[in-house]
């Protein structure tokens, strides 16, 4: 019932926003749920460029884990979701996807950066910062480790990309991430990204999701089209 009420109230508010927009007022609200890695660089770029053209439209952003992003969209609490590995359900529609390899990030002077190739096992021999359970990155790492005798050294766990990046920049730790969210650090040279040979880590599916039970109002639909066009050129993947 709560999900139904949220969708109904959302549709009600969206109708008035569309009427205002059609009158030339260009009002409306875009509610976005996003994983942290997308909120670091790509999403701010999308929001800035969108609001340059549509200054009257407000944008609300919630940063959460990948599972929660899909839930917020399916419940009607967000119009558009930027997430990884969305569930296969009739409640959400995957409108854009890219398969991104998971690699390890580290300081350029880290000993592992001297090797030609790397595996997860190589990384676990050093202090590592692991994403917490519930994140798509951790699910892929757990699949890789399942049924194998991996070293069980001490490690740090976190649900914060910023925290794990800070540990990697210190020079001692290795962290795991796709290239999304570390663009600036890679460009500045304070971190390097190294591909891992483990098969389960060669794909983490990035997706833009919308609700399958309600259409996008005018303002979210305009932002969605804008976002997809930019993402097609900015995100390279399989």
C-alpha positions as CSV (number, residue, x, y, z in Angstrom):
1,X,0.0,0.0,0.0
2,X,2.8,2.4,0.8
3,X,4.4,1.8,-2.6
4,X,1.1,2.5,-4.2
5,X,0.5,5.7,-2.3
6,X,4.0,6.9,-3.2
7,X,3.5,6.2,-6.9
8,X,0.0,7.9,-6.8
9,X,1.3,11.0,-5.1
10,X,4.3,11.1,-7.4
11,X,2.1,10.9,-10.4
12,X,-0.1,13.7,-9.0
13,X,2.8,16.0,-8.4
14,X,4.3,15.1,-11.8
15,X,1.1,16.1,-13.6
16,X,1.2,19.6,-12.2
17,X,4.9,19.9,-13.0
18,X,4.2,18.9,-16.6
19,X,1.3,21.4,-16.9
20,X,3.6,24.2,-15.6
21,X,6.3,23.1,-18.1
22,X,3.9,23.1,-20.9
23,X,2.9,26.7,-20.0
24,X,6.5,27.7,-20.5
25,X,7.5,27.8,-16.8
26,X,9.9,24.9,-17.2
27,X,9.3,23.7,-13.6
28,X,9.6,20.2,-12.3
29,X,11.6,17.9,-10.1
30,X,14.0,15.1,-11.1
31,X,14.6,12.6,-8.3
32,X,17.7,10.6,-8.7
33,X,19.1,7.6,-6.7
34,X,22.8,6.8,-7.4
35,X,25.6,4.7,-6.2
36,X,28.6,6.6,-4.8
37,X,31.0,6.0,-7.7
38,X,28.6,7.7,-10.2
39,X,28.0,10.6,-7.8
40,X,31.8,11.4,-7.7
41,X,32.3,12.8,-11.2
42,X,29.7,11.7,-13.8
43,X,26.5,12.6,-12.1
44,X,27.7,16.1,-11.1
45,X,28.6,16.7,-14.8
46,X,25.2,15.5,-15.9
47,X,23.3,17.7,-13.5
48,X,25.4,20.8,-14.3
49,X,25.0,20.4,-18.0
50,X,21.3,19.7,-17.7
51,X,20.5,22.7,-15.4
52,X,22.4,25.0,-17.8
53,X,19.5,24.4,-20.2
54,X,16.7,23.9,-17.7
55,X,17.4,26.2,-14.7
56,X,13.8,26.0,-13.4
57,X,14.0,22.2,-12.8
58,X,15.0,21.1,-9.4
59,X,17.2,18.0,-8.9
60,X,17.2,15.8,-5.8
61,X,19.9,13.2,-5.4
62,X,20.1,10.3,-2.9
63,X,23.4,8.4,-2.7
64,X,23.1,4.8,-1.6
65,X,24.1,1.2,-2.2
66,X,23.3,-0.6,-5.5
67,X,20.5,-2.7,-4.0
68,X,18.9,0.3,-2.4
69,X,19.0,2.4,-5.6
70,X,16.9,-0.2,-7.4
71,X,14.5,-0.4,-4.5
72,X,14.0,3.4,-4.4
73,X,13.2,3.4,-8.1
74,X,10.8,0.4,-7.9
75,X,9.0,2.0,-4.9
76,X,8.5,5.3,-6.7
77,X,10.8,7.2,-4.4
78,X,13.2,8.0,-7.3
79,X,12.5,8.6,-10.9
80,X,15.9,7.4,-12.3
81,X,18.6,5.2,-10.7
82,X,22.3,4.8,-11.5
83,X,23.4,1.5,-10.1
84,X,25.3,-1.7,-10.6
85,X,23.9,-5.2,-11.2
86,X,20.2,-4.4,-10.9
87,X,18.0,-7.3,-10.0
88,X,15.9,-9.1,-12.7
89,X,12.4,-8.0,-11.8
90,X,9.4,-6.7,-13.6
91,X,9.4,-3.7,-11.3
92,X,12.3,-1.9,-13.0
93,X,13.4,-1.3,-16.5
94,X,17.1,-1.3,-17.5
95,X,17.3,1.6,-20.0
96,X,21.0,1.8,-20.4
97,X,23.8,-0.7,-19.5
98,X,27.6,-1.0,-19.8
99,X,29.7,-3.9,-18.5
100,X,32.7,-2.5,-16.6
101,X,35.8,-4.4,-15.5
102,X,36.6,-4.4,-11.8
103,X,40.3,-3.7,-11.2
104,X,42.5,-2.8,-8.2
105,X,43.5,0.8,-7.5
106,X,46.7,1.7,-5.7
107,X,49.4,4.3,-5.4
108,X,51.8,4.3,-8.4
109,X,54.7,3.3,-6.1
110,X,52.9,0.2,-4.7
111,X,54.9,-3.0,-5.1
112,X,52.0,-4.6,-7.0
113,X,52.2,-2.0,-9.7
114,X,55.6,-3.5,-10.7
115,X,53.9,-6.7,-11.9
116,X,52.9,-7.2,-15.5
117,X,49.6,-9.0,-14.6
118,X,47.6,-9.2,-11.4
119,X,44.9,-11.5,-9.8
120,X,42.8,-11.1,-6.8
121,X,45.1,-13.6,-5.0
122,X,48.1,-11.3,-5.6
123,X,46.3,-8.4,-4.1
124,X,45.1,-10.3,-1.0
125,X,48.7,-10.9,0.0
126,X,48.8,-7.1,0.9
127,X,46.7,-4.9,3.1
128,X,43.4,-4.4,1.2
129,X,40.3,-2.2,1.5
130,X,37.2,-4.3,0.7
131,X,33.8,-3.1,-0.2
132,X,31.2,-4.2,2.4
133,X,28.7,-6.9,1.7
134,X,25.6,-5.6,-0.1
135,X,27.7,-3.8,-2.7
136,X,27.9,-5.3,-6.2
137,X,31.7,-5.1,-6.1
138,X,31.8,-7.2,-3.0
139,X,29.4,-9.8,-4.5
140,X,31.8,-10.2,-7.5
141,X,34.8,-10.5,-5.1
142,X,33.0,-13.1,-3.0
143,X,32.1,-15.2,-6.2
144,X,35.8,-15.1,-7.2
145,X,36.9,-16.3,-3.7
146,X,34.2,-19.0,-3.4
147,X,35.6,-22.6,-3.2
148,X,39.2,-21.5,-3.4
149,X,41.9,-21.3,-0.8
150,X,42.5,-17.6,-0.7
151,X,44.7,-16.0,1.9
152,X,42.7,-14.7,4.9
153,X,44.7,-11.7,6.1
154,X,43.5,-8.7,8.0
155,X,41.6,-6.2,5.9
156,X,39.5,-3.0,6.1
157,X,35.8,-3.0,5.0
158,X,33.8,0.0,4.1
159,X,30.8,1.1,2.1
160,X,32.4,4.4,1.2
161,X,34.3,4.7,-2.0
162,X,35.9,7.9,-0.8
163,X,37.3,6.2,2.3
164,X,38.7,3.3,0.3
165,X,40.3,5.7,-2.2
166,X,41.9,7.6,0.6
167,X,43.5,4.3,1.9
168,X,44.8,3.5,-1.6
169,X,46.3,6.9,-2.0
170,X,48.2,6.4,1.3
171,X,50.4,3.9,-0.6
172,X,49.9,0.9,1.7
173,X,46.5,-0.4,0.8
174,X,44.9,-1.8,-2.4
175,X,41.3,-1.2,-3.1
176,X,38.9,-2.5,-5.8
177,X,36.7,-0.5,-8.1
178,X,35.6,0.1,-11.7
179,X,37.0,3.2,-13.4
180,X,33.8,5.1,-12.5
181,X,34.5,7.3,-9.5
182,X,38.3,7.4,-9.8
183,X,38.5,9.4,-12.9
184,X,40.1,12.5,-11.3
185,X,42.6,10.5,-9.3
186,X,43.7,8.6,-12.4
187,X,44.1,11.8,-14.3
188,X,46.1,13.4,-11.5
189,X,48.4,10.3,-11.3
190,X,47.8,9.8,-7.5
191,X,46.2,6.4,-8.2
192,X,46.6,3.8,-10.9
193,X,44.0,1.3,-12.1
194,X,45.1,-2.3,-12.9
195,X,42.9,-4.9,-14.5
196,X,42.5,-8.2,-12.8
197,X,42.7,-11.6,-14.6
198,X,40.0,-13.3,-12.6
199,X,37.0,-14.0,-14.8
200,X,34.2,-13.0,-12.4
201,X,35.9,-9.6,-12.0
202,X,35.9,-8.8,-15.7
203,X,32.3,-7.6,-15.7
204,X,30.3,-5.4,-13.3
205,X,27.1,-4.2,-15.0
206,X,26.5,-0.5,-14.7
207,X,22.9,0.4,-15.5
208,X,20.4,3.3,-15.6
209,X,17.1,2.1,-14.3
210,X,13.6,3.4,-14.3
211,X,10.2,2.1,-13.0
212,X,8.4,-0.4,-15.2
213,X,5.0,0.6,-13.7
214,X,4.9,4.3,-14.2
215,X,6.1,6.5,-17.0
216,X,8.6,9.3,-16.5
217,X,7.1,12.8,-16.1
218,X,8.3,15.5,-18.4
219,X,11.3,16.8,-16.3
220,X,12.7,13.3,-15.4
221,X,12.2,12.2,-19.0
222,X,14.2,15.2,-20.3
223,X,17.0,14.5,-17.8
224,X,16.9,10.8,-18.7
225,X,17.4,11.5,-22.4
226,X,20.1,14.0,-21.6
227,X,21.9,11.5,-19.3
228,X,21.8,8.6,-21.8
229,X,23.2,10.7,-24.6
230,X,26.1,11.8,-22.5
231,X,26.8,8.4,-21.0
232,X,27.0,6.8,-24.4
233,X,30.1,8.9,-25.2
234,X,31.6,9.0,-21.7
235,X,31.4,5.4,-20.5
236,X,33.2,2.9,-22.5
237,X,32.5,-0.8,-21.8
238,X,31.2,-4.0,-23.3
